[in-house]
Every structure is written in structure tokens, then in C-alpha cells.
Amino acid sequence: MRVEVDYDRCESNALCMAAAPEVFEVRDDDFLYLLTEEPGEELREKVLRAQRTCPKQAVTVTG
């Protein structure tokens, strides 16, 4: 599985971080950081939830 973030669309609202904190992090600078582009299969459900909850559809999951 591969995760990508369209930073031009991202508002750093942290909904993805709430769904999958192992993969996404909004830091004190108010920017979203992708902690890993290829999370393990055990995180699939969390990552897909993050994709679904993103109001700007900035998260893409493939594979």
C-alpha cells in the first residue's frame, strides 16, 4: 500500500491524523507530515479511514 498527500489541497485539519496517527502528523507549525509513504498492511483500515474522512480529498491510497 502506498499513501500520497496532495499538499496543495490539504488544510492540515488533522482528521487523517486522528484516524491514523502512525502515518500522519500535524506538527506545531500547522503542517501535515506523512510519517511513512508505505505503511504496513496492519494499518490498512486506519489509512483508508483517513482517506475517507479527508474533507479536501487530499489523501490517496493505492495498492
CORSUL-V899595 format. One record per backbone hydrogen bond with DSSP energy under -0.5 kcal/mol. NH is the residue of the N-H (numbers start at 1). CO is the residue of the C=O. E is the energy in kcal/mol with one decimal. If there is no record, write none. Layout:
BEGIN
nh=NH co=CO e=E
nh=NH co=CO e=E
END
This chain:
BEGIN
nh=2 co=62 e=-3.0
nh=3 co=37 e=-2.8
nh=4 co=60 e=-2.5
nh=6 co=58 e=-2.8
nh=7 co=5 e=-1.2
nh=9 co=6 e=-1.3
nh=10 co=6 e=-1.8
nh=18 co=14 e=-2.0
nh=19 co=15 e=-1.5
nh=20 co=16 e=-2.8
nh=23 co=20 e=-2.0
nh=24 co=20 e=-2.2
nh=25 co=33 e=-2.0
nh=27 co=25 e=-0.6
nh=27 co=31 e=-1.8
nh=30 co=27 e=-2.5
nh=33 co=25 e=-2.9
nh=35 co=23 e=-3.2
nh=35 co=33 e=-0.7
nh=36 co=23 e=-0.7
nh=43 co=40 e=-2.1
nh=44 co=41 e=-1.8
nh=47 co=43 e=-2.7
nh=48 co=44 e=-2.8
nh=49 co=45 e=-2.0
nh=50 co=46 e=-2.2
nh=51 co=47 e=-2.2
nh=52 co=48 e=-2.3
nh=53 co=49 e=-2.2
nh=54 co=50 e=-1.0
nh=54 co=51 e=-0.5
nh=55 co=53 e=-0.5
nh=57 co=54 e=-1.2
nh=60 co=4 e=-2.8
nh=62 co=2 e=-2.5
END
